Amino acid sequence: MIIKILGEGCSKCDEQFENVKKAVEELGITADIQKVEDFREIVVYGVMTTPALVVDEVVKSSGRVLSVKEVKKHL
């Protein structure tokens, strides 16, 4: 599983990254978690507001920080 956090490095994007790491750990799954901060790459996903959560190339959420519980639902 590949999980991407899209955002330009703001505190909300960092918080989303930490929540994703915790959710993956709690679920006991193996995942490659990546931060995508390049604006050109973010635009490819059609995301206009960050942070965004992308799981296996599918945008699951954008524009807000998901809780650990919410992240788990998308995984």
HELIX and SHEET records of a PDB file:
HELIX    1   1 SER A   11  LEU A   27  1                                  17    
HELIX    2   2 PHE A   39  VAL A   44  1                                   6    
HELIX    3   3 VAL A   68  HIS A   74  1                                   7    
SHEET    1   A 4 ASP A  32  VAL A  36  0                                        
SHEET    2   A 4 ILE A   2  LEU A   6  1                                        
SHEET    3   A 4 ALA A  52  VAL A  55 -1                                        
SHEET    4   A 4 VAL A  58  SER A  62 -1                                        
END                                                                             
